[in-house]
Amino acid sequence: MEEFVQKYVKSFMAELEAKNPGEKEFHQAVKEVLESVAPYLEQYPNLIEQKIMERMVEPERVIMFRVPWMDDKGEIHINKGYRVQMNSAIGPYKGGIRFHSSVNLSIMKFLAFEQTFKNSLTTLPMGGAKGGSDFSPRGKSDAEVMRFCQSFMTELQRHIGPDTDVPAGDIGVGGREVGFMFGQYKRLRDEFTGTLTGKGQTWGGSLMRPEATGYGACYFAQSMLATRGESFEGKTVAISGSGNVAQYAAQKAMRLGAKVVTLSDSNGFVYDPDGLTEEKLNYVFKLKNVIRGRIKEYVKQYPTAQYFEGKRPWSIKCDIAMPCATQNELNAEEAKMLLDNGCFCVTEGANMPTTPEAIALFQKAKILYSPGKASNAGGVATSGLEMSQNSIRQKWTAEEVDNMLHRIMSDIHDACLKYGTEPDGYINYVKGANIAGFIKVANAMMDQGLV
Ligand code: NDP
């Protein structure tokens, strides 16, 4: 078994890397899935003969386009636009749009690949996609962001639609950006449909969608903790990021009785030894979502907190760590620090935030560790619920959506247990999530023939 897996992964990766040179994040994401599903493929050789994995790593379509826009001073800028439509075996393409200076084809492909398995795990009928641009909204005026979003959507609109591809937000794309893109889509296509999710509450958005990724990650962590008779009550939680996912992960963790001691952005992190309160978190909401300031301003408001420039929060002692910022933001050295400080649960809110070396350390130490494709799936799941509400022209209550989110996160946890429980009882959430996500997509692809 071991020998087959090693040989299969090695030869597959050699071919993938040759065909997709330099796309290191994409290679990393594929390798992780391959290592989990190779033992399963060995049992079902027809999936190997049918080249299901080879098909899954080749996007069904990659759209790349020019996004020209003009700033407030009249200067012209040109950005790159992307939409990677990875897999539509189980439903229309679905996945967020990221606006960040680091965006490139490798990052788009890794995110679209991960999205395929994540969407499969949600139990909802959604294929996998991702899009974005190397445009950063940071430091831009509202008018500049609007002009950029309109230019981006002018091209993207011809490739998406409620039954084709339904984008949403991600890093750098929140309610403001979704609004500008939806407005332009509606203007050009002359249709009011659920083509984007994460919409405003008065024009088709779902209650609980803003909260869903962070809350969902906490619900997933609750299930993980329960396997060891534990809960959030009285635990110290370190969170990275201070955007949408981090804000709501912090809120839910606090409301479940935990003390949240860190938040961060790409410049550094704040450590508040007294822990966040509802009042402090309201300040963060305003700082990040309205003023659009930096997290270091927190210490001016709350001087008992400390700010660490250029550092990430993983040196801080905690029981539970929730990386909620970006990919590869928690490395092996930081994993060792977390373990040495007694951290026993790592729940990813971000996509692929933990490096493979760090994951190996967590799994060797047999702590609770969940990959983002399982624990952050609440966001896209609630986007799926937004699509359902748009289709039936109805709006569900916050309680109804929250109950569905709870059930979905619990189902994802059950799927991880089913496919990820090792003979010694350790739950390998990476293996569980990858195999459960893979089986559904692979079977649908087999049913639909060679397309
Ligand atoms: P936001 O843009 O709201 O926030 C992103 C946060 O991460 C900011 O604090 C940002 O800091 C920080 N960050 C971004 N890039 C880096 C970097 N290179 N290094 C350090 N910090 C960085 O995005 P979201 O909260 O929506 O997304 C966070 C993560 O969660 C992403 O990995 C995303 O893919 C994932 N995710 C999001 C979902 C959603 O529903 N929004 C759903 C599922 C996953 P700064 O302001 O300095 O850039």
Residues whose N, C-alpha, C, O or C-beta is under 5 A from the ligand:
A	BS01	NDP	G169 D170 I171 G172 V173 T213 G241 S242 G243 N244 V245 A246 S264 D265 S266 N267 C324 A325 T326 Q327 G349 A350 N351 N376 G379
